[in-house]
Amino acid sequence: QGAKHVPAMHLASSSPSRHLPPMPTAVGPDWGLSVGILHTKFMVALLHSALIYACSAPAPGLARVIVRGEVTVADPNALPPLHGAALYVTVRPRIPDNVPVAILSGTRGKPPPIAAARFGSPAGFPFAFSIDDVLDLTPEGAAESTSGGGWWWASDDLIVSARLDEDGVAATRSPDDLVGQAPAASVGAGEPETVKVQLVGRGFGGKLLTKRQ
């Protein structure tokens, strides 16, 4: 009961004495075992990748809404074409500016945004939105308190800012963008109320600062 042999196949050429090298013909008894091991390893790796994906994807129903709101426009005639525009919503803790930090870091002392979301080509206004802790937290917002026990901003009231950007690019700020903000209760206050944010045109100072060169 030795290894089985498959007859080697040769291709004839113009010269009877010239042949292609014979193909490997021996199929040992361990060949099937090796294929089985490789198949098992492949299936284990595939299952491992599927588990990683399942664990990293947010599970439906587990997201916690931080802010729920509605954006309106004070003057509908000031609306730019909505196709290609984007509505940006950011959430910050409502705490006083830290002037010494502003001087040292150049951040104007404002706390960093703890959540942000982009809504491309909004269908119209009023526009309802929600910000949750699975998809919308910034790296700063996801940080826990140094004393433990949750987010560092969890007990702070919040400020919700909205900006309708006419070209849809966050890095560009136009004098014609519509902006607005409104206060919101802290996440520790229970189920979030609907925050009303009204968009208006930039003031003179805002238009001056954002005027395109």
TAFEN-V724620 format. One record per pair of residues at least 24 apart in sequence whose ideal C-beta (glycine too) atoms are under 6 Angstrom apart, sorted by the first residue. I is the first residue (numbers start at 1). J is the second residue. D is the distance in Angstrom with one decimal. If there is no record, write none. Layout:
i = <I,I>
j = <J,J>
d = <D,D>
This chain:
i = <3,58,63,63,64,65,65,65,66,66,66,66,67,67,67,67,67,68,68,68,69,69,69,69,69,70,70,70,70,71,71,71,72,72,72,73,73,74,74,78,80,82,82,83,84,85,85,86,86,86,86,87,87,87,88,88,89,89,89,90,90,91,91,91,91,92,93,93,94,94,94,95,112,113,114,114,115,154,154,155,155,156,157,158,160,160,160,162,164,173,175,175,175,175>
j = <28,134,132,134,133,130,132,192,115,131,133,187,91,131,160,184,192,130,192,194,129,160,194,195,197,126,128,194,196,127,162,197,125,126,198,125,199,198,200,201,166,121,122,121,168,166,168,118,120,165,168,119,122,164,118,163,117,129,162,116,161,115,131,158,160,159,153,156,157,158,159,156,140,138,141,153,141,187,188,186,188,186,186,184,184,195,197,197,199,210,202,207,210,211>
d = <5.1,4.2,4.1,4.0,4.7,5.1,5.2,5.8,5.8,5.0,5.8,5.6,5.6,4.4,5.6,5.3,5.8,4.7,4.9,5.3,5.6,6.0,6.0,3.8,5.8,5.1,5.2,5.8,5.7,4.5,5.1,4.9,5.8,4.8,5.1,4.8,4.9,5.4,4.7,5.7,4.0,5.9,5.8,5.5,5.3,5.3,5.5,5.5,4.9,5.1,4.0,4.4,5.0,5.4,5.6,4.8,5.0,6.0,5.1,4.7,5.0,4.3,5.9,5.4,5.5,5.1,4.5,3.9,4.2,5.6,4.7,5.8,4.1,5.5,3.1,5.2,5.2,5.6,5.6,5.7,5.5,5.6,5.2,4.2,5.2,5.2,5.9,4.7,5.7,4.4,6.0,4.1,5.0,5.3>
